[in-house]
C-alpha cells in the first residue's frame, strides 16, 4: 500500500501547471478556492490570469450563476433564488447566506437596524444602518479595479441631487452635485441597480412620465459624475405590466406586453433603448394571469413569469415564444421549490410572499447576481 501511495503521489507531482489548471477549471468556484490552501503550486495556478480565462471559457458553454430577486422594502428578504449551478456550486440560495451573515454578525447588538443597502454586479454587497446608499464597481479584464460608495441626500423634486462619494482608489470622500436635465420626482432612490460603474433608478419627469435616471460615477469626459434621463420606449402605447428594469449580460433591460399581445424586450444603450425581441407568446392567449419576474441575468432569451392563480413558475423563450412550466418539488414551510427545465441541476426557490400579487405588481425587486468569476477586492 505504501508503494502504491508513493507512486500516485509521484504521478501527481509530475503533472504540469497547465494540466492542473485543466482539472481545477472544471470545478465550481466554491470548491477550487479552497484548494489554494493545499500547496503553493495550486495557489499560484488558481490566482493566475491563465486560470481565470480558462475557467470563464470552460463555463461559458453553459453559462449559469447564482442569482436572487431581493425585495426592496425588506432588502434581506429573498423573493426568488436560483442556485446549485455549476459555476459556483452553492447548495443554498444567496438570500439564506445574507440572512445568516447579518444574524451572526449584527443582529445581537443592533437588532433590526442593520440592512443590506446595495448590491453590485460583481457580488459585493453594502451593509449599513441607515441612509440611502449606492455601490458601483469598475472592472477590467476580469479584475476588480475599484469601487465607489454613494450616499444620497434624500431631498428630491428639483434639478439638483447632492451626494457624497467614497472611492476605494483614493480612500477619500468627495461631495458631488448632480445637475439633472429637469426636475424629477422621488420613486425608488434608495435601491438603485448597479451595473458597469452606473447606478440606475426608475423615476418620473415633470410630465409624470416614467423614465430611467442613470448616474455614471466613472465618467471621464468631464472628469466628474454625469447623469442622463431616458424615457421608457413605450410611453405612447398601452402596456400590461408595471414598468421595471433588471440586468442581463451587462445591460439594463426592460420587458412588457405592448398593445395587448406583443411581448417586447429592450436593452439600454448609450444612445437610448434598443428593441432586441418582439414576439406574440402563446401564453397571452391562454387567459392565465402571469406576471413577469425577471430576465435570466446570463441568458437574454430566457424570461421568468409567475402565475398567482395557478401558483406556477413559467419559463419563456423570448426568441420563439415557446413556454414551459417548471416542475414543482414538495414545498417548504416558507415557499415552493422549482426545478428549471433548461437546467435540471439547479434549483429555484420562491418565498411564500410571492403569492401576494401586489408585491409583484409593484415591482419592488432588486436583482443580486453572482458574477462568472470570483473578483478580488482591491487592497487599497
VEXLO-787505 format. One line per 5 residues: their letters; for each residue z, x, y of C-alpha. Coordinates in nm, 2 decimals, padded with zeros to 4 digits. Last residue first. Layout:
// residues N
A) Z:X:Y ~ ... $
//
This chain:
// residues 380
XXXXX) -00.12:-00.65:04.98 ~ -00.13:-00.60:04.61 ~ -00.42:-00.85:04.58 ~ -00.36:-01.13:04.32 ~ -00.56:-01.06:04.00 $
XXXXX) -00.81:-01.33:03.90 ~ -00.81:-01.46:03.55 ~ -01.17:-01.57:03.48 ~ -01.36:-01.89:03.43 ~ -01.15:-02.06:03.70 $
XXXXX) -00.86:-02.30:03.65 ~ -00.93:-02.63:03.82 ~ -00.70:-02.84:04.03 ~ -00.86:-03.15:04.18 ~ -00.66:-03.36:04.44 $
XXXXX) -00.66:-03.74:04.40 ~ -00.57:-04.02:04.63 ~ -00.88:-04.21:04.56 ~ -00.76:-04.54:04.69 ~ -00.95:-04.73:04.42 $
XXXXX) -00.79:-04.50:04.15 ~ -00.44:-04.58:04.26 ~ -00.52:-04.95:04.32 ~ -00.61:-04.99:03.95 ~ -00.27:-04.92:03.82 $
XXXXX) -00.35:-04.82:03.46 ~ -00.38:-04.46:03.58 ~ 00.00:-04.46:03.62 ~ 00.02:-04.43:03.24 ~ -00.10:-04.07:03.29 $
XXXXX) -00.41:-03.97:03.11 ~ -00.45:-03.68:02.87 ~ -00.79:-03.53:02.79 ~ -00.80:-03.30:02.49 ~ -01.05:-03.03:02.39 $
XXXXX) -01.18:-02.91:02.05 ~ -01.42:-03.21:02.03 ~ -01.61:-03.10:02.34 ~ -01.91:-03.34:02.40 ~ -01.72:-03.64:02.26 $
XXXXX) -01.41:-03.57:02.46 ~ -01.10:-03.66:02.26 ~ -00.87:-03.90:02.46 ~ -00.49:-03.91:02.50 ~ -00.31:-04.22:02.62 $
XXXXX) -00.01:-04.23:02.87 ~ 00.36:-04.16:02.93 ~ 00.50:-04.28:02.60 ~ 00.22:-04.12:02.41 ~ -00.09:-04.30:02.28 $
XXXXX) -00.24:-04.26:01.94 ~ -00.58:-04.10:01.98 ~ -00.87:-04.25:02.17 ~ -01.23:-04.17:02.12 ~ -01.43:-04.13:02.44 $
XXXXX) -01.68:-04.40:02.54 ~ -02.03:-04.26:02.56 ~ -02.29:-04.30:02.84 ~ -02.66:-04.25:02.89 ~ -02.78:-04.24:03.25 $
XXXXX) -03.04:-03.97:03.19 ~ -02.94:-03.68:03.42 ~ -02.60:-03.81:03.52 ~ -02.48:-03.81:03.16 ~ -02.18:-04.05:03.15 $
XXXXX) -01.84:-04.01:02.98 ~ -01.62:-04.32:02.99 ~ -01.25:-04.34:02.94 ~ -01.14:-04.68:02.81 ~ -00.85:-04.90:02.90 $
XXXXX) -01.08:-05.21:02.86 ~ -00.99:-05.37:03.20 ~ -00.86:-05.06:03.36 ~ -01.20:-04.90:03.29 ~ -01.21:-04.53:03.37 $
XXXXX) -01.51:-04.32:03.47 ~ -01.59:-03.95:03.40 ~ -01.90:-03.77:03.51 ~ -02.11:-03.50:03.34 ~ -02.44:-03.37:03.47 $
XXXXX) -02.28:-03.13:03.72 ~ -02.10:-02.94:03.44 ~ -01.82:-02.69:03.54 ~ -01.60:-02.92:03.75 ~ -01.68:-03.23:03.54 $
XXXXX) -01.74:-03.49:03.81 ~ -01.44:-03.71:03.89 ~ -01.25:-04.03:03.83 ~ -01.51:-04.31:03.90 ~ -01.40:-04.67:03.84 $
XXXXX) -01.55:-04.89:03.56 ~ -01.54:-05.27:03.59 ~ -01.73:-05.38:03.29 ~ -02.01:-05.63:03.36 ~ -02.25:-05.45:03.13 $
XXXXX) -02.53:-05.39:03.39 ~ -02.37:-05.10:03.57 ~ -02.30:-04.94:03.23 ~ -02.67:-04.89:03.17 ~ -02.70:-04.62:03.44 $
XXXXX) -02.97:-04.65:03.71 ~ -03.01:-04.29:03.81 ~ -03.02:-04.07:04.12 ~ -02.92:-03.70:04.10 ~ -02.93:-03.40:04.33 $
XXXXX) -02.92:-03.56:04.67 ~ -02.84:-03.28:04.92 ~ -02.58:-03.34:05.19 ~ -02.59:-03.12:05.50 ~ -02.75:-02.80:05.62 $
XXXXX) -02.48:-02.57:05.48 ~ -02.49:-02.76:05.16 ~ -02.27:-03.05:05.04 ~ -02.36:-03.19:04.70 ~ -02.49:-03.54:04.64 $
XXXXX) -02.48:-03.77:04.34 ~ -02.62:-04.12:04.33 ~ -02.57:-04.41:04.08 ~ -02.83:-04.67:04.18 ~ -02.74:-05.02:04.08 $
XXXXX) -02.58:-05.23:04.35 ~ -02.72:-05.08:04.67 ~ -02.56:-04.74:04.61 ~ -02.32:-04.65:04.33 ~ -02.12:-04.35:04.45 $
XXXXX) -02.08:-03.98:04.39 ~ -01.98:-03.69:04.62 ~ -01.98:-03.32:04.55 ~ -01.83:-03.01:04.72 ~ -01.99:-02.71:04.56 $
XXXXX) -01.88:-02.41:04.36 ~ -01.99:-02.54:04.02 ~ -01.84:-02.89:04.08 ~ -01.57:-03.00:04.33 ~ -01.45:-03.34:04.42 $
XXXXX) -01.52:-03.59:04.70 ~ -01.41:-03.95:04.78 ~ -01.57:-04.26:04.92 ~ -01.41:-04.59:04.79 ~ -01.65:-04.73:04.54 $
XXXXX) -01.94:-04.98:04.54 ~ -02.16:-04.88:04.82 ~ -02.39:-05.08:05.05 ~ -02.61:-04.85:05.27 ~ -02.61:-04.72:05.63 $
XXXXX) -02.32:-04.48:05.56 ~ -02.49:-04.34:05.25 ~ -02.51:-03.97:05.34 ~ -02.15:-03.92:05.44 ~ -02.11:-03.78:05.79 $
XXXXX) -02.06:-03.40:05.81 ~ -01.82:-03.25:06.06 ~ -01.80:-02.88:06.12 ~ -01.53:-02.63:06.20 ~ -01.52:-02.26:06.26 $
XXXXX) -01.22:-02.02:06.24 ~ -01.27:-01.69:06.42 ~ -01.51:-01.39:06.43 ~ -01.79:-01.59:06.58 ~ -02.05:-01.54:06.31 $
XXXXX) -01.79:-01.42:06.05 ~ -01.63:-01.74:05.93 ~ -01.36:-01.67:05.68 ~ -01.14:-01.98:05.76 ~ -01.44:-02.21:05.73 $
XXXXX) -01.29:-02.56:05.81 ~ -01.48:-02.87:05.69 ~ -01.42:-03.22:05.81 ~ -01.61:-03.47:05.58 ~ -01.70:-03.80:05.75 $
XXXXX) -01.63:-04.17:05.72 ~ -01.74:-04.39:06.01 ~ -01.48:-04.53:06.24 ~ -01.71:-04.50:06.55 ~ -01.48:-04.22:06.69 $
XXXXX) -01.52:-04.03:06.36 ~ -01.32:-04.08:06.04 ~ -01.17:-03.83:05.80 ~ -01.20:-03.69:05.45 ~ -01.08:-03.33:05.43 $
XXXXX) -01.24:-03.00:05.33 ~ -01.09:-02.65:05.35 ~ -01.32:-02.35:05.31 ~ -01.29:-02.00:05.17 ~ -01.51:-02.08:04.87 $
XXXXX) -01.34:-02.42:04.80 ~ -01.01:-02.57:04.88 ~ -00.99:-02.95:04.89 ~ -00.75:-03.07:05.16 ~ -00.41:-03.23:05.09 $
XXXXX) -00.20:-03.30:05.40 ~ -00.48:-03.39:05.64 ~ -00.57:-03.70:05.45 ~ -00.66:-03.98:05.69 ~ -00.60:-03.88:06.05 $
XXXXX) -00.87:-03.99:06.30 ~ -01.12:-03.75:06.45 ~ -01.20:-03.68:06.82 ~ -01.53:-03.51:06.87 ~ -01.72:-03.19:06.79 $
XXXXX) -01.39:-03.03:06.69 ~ -01.24:-02.72:06.86 ~ -01.00:-02.56:06.62 ~ -00.71:-02.37:06.79 ~ -00.58:-02.07:06.60 $
XXXXX) -00.23:-01.91:06.60 ~ -00.21:-01.60:06.39 ~ 00.03:-01.49:06.11 ~ 00.02:-01.14:05.97 ~ 00.01:-00.96:05.63 $
XXXXX) -00.33:-00.82:05.73 ~ -00.52:-00.88:05.40 ~ -00.29:-01.16:05.29 ~ -00.38:-01.36:05.60 ~ -00.14:-01.62:05.74 $
XXXXX) -00.29:-01.89:05.96 ~ -00.10:-02.11:06.20 ~ -00.29:-02.43:06.31 ~ -00.38:-02.63:06.61 ~ -00.64:-02.91:06.60 $
XXXXX) -00.84:-03.00:06.90 ~ -01.09:-03.29:06.97 ~ -00.81:-03.56:06.99 ~ -00.66:-03.80:06.74 ~ -00.43:-03.59:06.53 $
XXXXX) -00.10:-03.42:06.58 ~ 00.01:-03.29:06.24 ~ 00.00:-02.93:06.35 ~ -00.13:-02.75:06.04 ~ -00.01:-02.45:05.84 $
XXXXX) -00.29:-02.25:05.68 ~ -00.23:-01.99:05.41 ~ -00.51:-01.74:05.36 ~ -00.62:-01.55:05.05 ~ -00.76:-01.21:04.97 $
XXXXX) -01.01:-01.00:04.77 ~ -00.99:-01.19:04.45 ~ -01.23:-01.01:04.23 ~ -01.51:-01.15:04.01 ~ -01.80:-01.01:04.21 $
XXXXX) -01.65:-01.12:04.54 ~ -01.37:-01.36:04.61 ~ -01.20:-01.50:04.92 ~ -00.93:-01.76:04.89 ~ -00.80:-02.07:05.08 $
XXXXX) -00.47:-02.25:05.08 ~ -00.38:-02.55:05.30 ~ -00.05:-02.68:05.43 ~ 00.12:-02.98:05.59 ~ 00.49:-02.95:05.65 $
XXXXX) 00.78:-02.94:05.39 ~ 00.94:-02.76:05.10 ~ 00.68:-02.52:04.98 ~ 00.47:-02.42:04.68 ~ 00.11:-02.31:04.72 $
XXXXX) -00.10:-02.29:04.40 ~ -00.34:-02.02:04.29 ~ -00.60:-02.10:04.01 ~ -00.91:-01.95:04.17 ~ -01.03:-02.27:04.34 $
XXXXX) -00.70:-02.32:04.53 ~ -00.44:-02.59:04.51 ~ -00.21:-02.69:04.80 ~ 00.14:-02.82:04.88 ~ 00.30:-02.81:04.54 $
XXXXX) 00.65:-02.96:04.60 ~ 01.00:-02.85:04.67 ~ 01.21:-03.13:04.83 ~ 01.31:-03.34:04.52 ~ 01.62:-03.14:04.44 $
XXXXX) 01.67:-02.82:04.62 ~ 01.91:-02.61:04.40 ~ 01.86:-02.75:04.05 ~ 01.50:-02.85:04.12 ~ 01.38:-02.51:04.22 $
XXXXX) 01.30:-02.26:03.94 ~ 01.32:-02.45:03.61 ~ 01.21:-02.79:03.74 ~ 00.93:-02.65:03.95 ~ 00.80:-02.44:03.66 $
XXXXX) 00.82:-02.72:03.41 ~ 00.64:-02.95:03.64 ~ 00.36:-02.70:03.70 ~ 00.32:-02.63:03.33 ~ 00.30:-03.00:03.25 $
XXXXX) 00.05:-03.06:03.52 ~ -00.18:-02.79:03.38 ~ -00.21:-02.97:03.05 ~ -00.07:-02.83:02.73 ~ -00.21:-02.62:02.44 $
XXXXX) -00.39:-02.38:02.68 ~ -00.67:-02.17:02.52 ~ -00.80:-02.04:02.85 ~ -01.18:-02.03:02.79 ~ -01.20:-02.21:02.46 $
XXXXX) -01.06:-02.54:02.58 ~ -00.72:-02.70:02.49 ~ -00.70:-02.88:02.83 ~ -00.83:-03.16:03.05 ~ -00.55:-03.34:03.24 $
XXXXX) -00.58:-03.67:03.43 ~ -00.33:-03.84:03.66 ~ -00.10:-03.54:03.70 ~ 00.20:-03.59:03.93 ~ 00.30:-03.27:04.10 $
XXXXX) 00.13:-03.38:04.42 ~ 00.31:-03.71:04.45 ~ 00.11:-03.87:04.73 ~ -00.19:-03.66:04.64 ~ -00.20:-03.75:04.27 $
XXXXX) -00.33:-03.45:04.07 ~ -00.66:-03.45:03.88 ~ -00.65:-03.17:03.63 ~ -00.86:-02.89:03.50 ~ -00.86:-02.65:03.20 $
XXXXX) -01.19:-02.47:03.15 ~ -01.52:-02.52:02.98 ~ -01.86:-02.34:02.99 ~ -02.05:-02.35:02.66 ~ -02.28:-02.05:02.68 $
XXXXX) -02.09:-01.94:02.99 ~ -01.81:-01.81:02.76 ~ -01.98:-01.50:02.63 ~ -02.12:-01.41:02.98 ~ -01.78:-01.45:03.15 $
XXXXX) -01.61:-01.24:02.89 ~ -01.88:-00.97:02.91 ~ -01.86:-00.95:03.29 ~ -01.48:-00.92:03.28 ~ -01.50:-00.66:03.00 $
XXXXX) -01.74:-00.44:03.20 ~ -01.53:-00.47:03.51 ~ -01.24:-00.31:03.32 ~ -00.89:-00.47:03.31 ~ -00.92:-00.58:02.94 $
XXXXX) -01.05:-00.24:02.83 ~ -00.79:-00.03:03.01 ~ -00.51:-00.25:02.87 ~ -00.66:-00.22:02.52 ~ -00.66:00.16:02.54 $
XXXXX) -00.31:00.18:02.70 ~ -00.16:00.00:02.40 ~ -00.03:-00.34:02.28 ~ 00.09:-00.46:02.62 ~ -00.26:-00.54:02.74 $
XXXXX) -00.29:-00.76:02.44 ~ -00.10:-01.04:02.61 ~ -00.40:-01.09:02.84 ~ -00.62:-01.14:02.53 ~ -00.44:-01.46:02.42 $
XXXXX) -00.41:-01.67:02.73 ~ -00.77:-01.57:02.83 ~ -00.91:-01.72:02.51 ~ -01.06:-01.48:02.26 ~ -01.43:-01.40:02.22 $
XXXXX) -01.41:-01.12:02.48 ~ -01.15:-00.94:02.26 ~ -01.40:-00.86:01.98 ~ -01.69:-00.75:02.20 ~ -01.45:-00.54:02.42 $
XXXXX) -01.31:-00.37:02.11 ~ -01.66:-00.28:02.01 ~ -01.74:-00.14:02.35 ~ -01.41:00.06:02.36 ~ -01.51:00.23:02.04 $
XXXXX) -01.37:00.16:01.69 ~ -01.25:00.47:01.51 ~ -00.88:00.39:01.57 ~ -00.92:00.06:01.40 ~ -01.07:00.22:01.09 $
XXXXX) -00.79:00.48:01.08 ~ -00.53:00.20:01.10 ~ -00.70:00.03:00.80 ~ -00.70:00.35:00.60 ~ -00.33:00.41:00.68 $
XXXXX) -00.25:00.06:00.56 ~ -00.44:00.12:00.24 ~ -00.26:00.45:00.18 ~ 00.08:00.29:00.24 ~ 00.00:00.00:00.00 $
//
